[in-house]
């Protein structure tokens, strides 16, 4: 007889163990941590095995499955299956996840032997697991109770239990997996891990027919009613909250909010939206949602981050003066630490305000703030994180609440993005420090200036007479005495008073604006020739924007087996002949040998090269039907972004490609949206990106023409 698969063996054991009782398909799927579709697919094989062993599977619609047969046949089947029982090993992390989730979900004590039997571990190992789990639960003000003879259970408020459930969920799966879980987008032939299925089937109960379709439909209506678009993370977070709330209400668990707090929430416009949403949920899922739950939904709506539209400049019309002032104060403190002007990019500043508003609400309302990149931020951007920690003091004063490290991490991300932009836009200004003799007071002044303006490059400390002769090497002279010079000069006191610092800051700001807004032209003797060069660069940039927009390709459910297979198929997609495809494939492989570009946190690979067979710019966004392994890293890849350009492209022509490349790093959420957004939404975002680039370049070229 053909050897049974592990899954089939466990299904048969479960059915025989339940002999005499009806069990549902859902019961079997929960037991095996697989989908109900998978269980149904295995039933014919189950029936055939049972028939050969003189047993019969009874299927009763609306009731479930049951086994029929005499005791000798059952005993023989048990004996045979026992010899084929697969060993279901669990990692320590998986054990902790399953134990915590069962404790949080169970309304009754759980016997220790049930866990020991399920995980095939000793009671000593289980006791160590519970010690660690006890500490984890305590961080949510939940107590683990162990009573000999009774079992283990938890004590805590419903609010604490929900908070713990959400944290457990986010700790167990990454954002991409969670997107699949709530949007039900697993390919039919993909088998997610048992943790993912447990979350979907047990924690969130997302297996209800049409539940996710209804939730997404209601959230779409909510976005229209509130005239806003939720970010991906806010959309997923709100969906998780609603699914979890529905499941908890069904099981009789209700959240409570202090009457004073609930009265305040009722005054908010979001409460009206929450009530409308609750009424729709009540009708669809046959549940009653009390006002406390509506208040909890209101809190999540208030703390949800929205996505900025293309017209982000008008965003300032919809935020309070206090919020803008707080954002400016935080960045002013960060500027003193970094030495950069951080408010120069209006898009990044608007994005910071857009994050700060919901963050304030989450802090004030005591909602969880999660940052899956926190460890990476602290490790790779430690200095920026410490700057953000200082700035967080202003946020703590504003809200009256301590700011957790997760939010400090988000502040660091915004400060880091603005700093990198400022660094890329400005060359460091050069200064000469001068005094009457070039000794003593000038050295003291140099130390004070360097401390206050760390990005200012001090090229020398000299006497006032020497400073005038060296002026061609610097942008500004800071002196304790009068200096006759052709470049800007600031006279200050040796101890650098607050007024002096303010004067220097104003001067440096003017010099930075001049150096960034009026790019240096490659001067030629003929103004007409310079005009031709400028217009030629402008034409190349516009042509690149048009070509990239026309060459945008988005493919979903792309079937490939490896990175090498991906390159092979892409080479054929972006060329017109087998010969050209072969050349492009070779060029892409040569570029990959120089170093694979993988955004490991998001499962995205970047494939790019300048090619001798590509006639124009191409941008490809390719989403895979199944994850593949990166060639040189142990990372699952879910999508690829492809950037191709002709080999002899000018720098101006490549501006459009470079804009997309930069956005992978400094455009919040862009990489995640590349992996999960609808094609129409991606096309709209990339068009907006190209429009912004065109606007900036128009301004630059107009300034260059003015200098002719």
Secondary structure, 3 states (H helix, E strand, C coil): CCCCCHHHHHHHHHHHHCCCCCECHHHHHHHHCCCHHHHHHHHHHHHHHHHHCCCEEEEECCCEEEEECCHHHHHHHHHHHHCCCCCCCCCHHHHHHHHHHHHHHCCCCECHHHHHHHHCCCHHHHHHHHHHHHHHHHCCCCEEEEECCCEEEEECCHHHHHHHHHHHHHHHCCHHHHHHHHHCCCCCCCCCCHHHHHHHHHHCCCCCCCHHHHHHHHHHHHHHHHCCCECHHHHHHHHHHHHHHHHHHHCCCCCCCCHHHHHHHHCCHHHHHHHHHHHHHHHHHCCCCCHHHHHHHHHHHHCCCECCCCCHHHHHHHCCHHHHHHHHHHHHHHHHHHCCCCCCCHHHHHHHHHHHHHHHHHHHHCCCCCCCCHHHHHHHCHHHHHHHHHHHHHHHHHHCCCCCHHHHHHHHHHHHHHHHHHHHHCCCCEEEEEECCCCCHHHHHHHHHHHHCCCCEEEEEEEHHHHHHCHHHCCEEEECCCCCCCCEEEECCCCCCHHHHHHHHHHHHHHHHHHHHCCCCCCCCCHHHHHHHHHHHHHHHHHHHHHHHHCEEEEEEECCCCHHHHHHHHHHHCCCCHHHHHHHHHHHHHHHHCCCEEECCCCEEEEEEEECCCCCCEEEEEEEEEEEECCCCCCEEEEEEEEEEECCCCCCCCHHHHHHHHHHHHCCCHHHHHHHCCHHHHHHHHHHHHHHHHHHHHHHHHHHHHCC
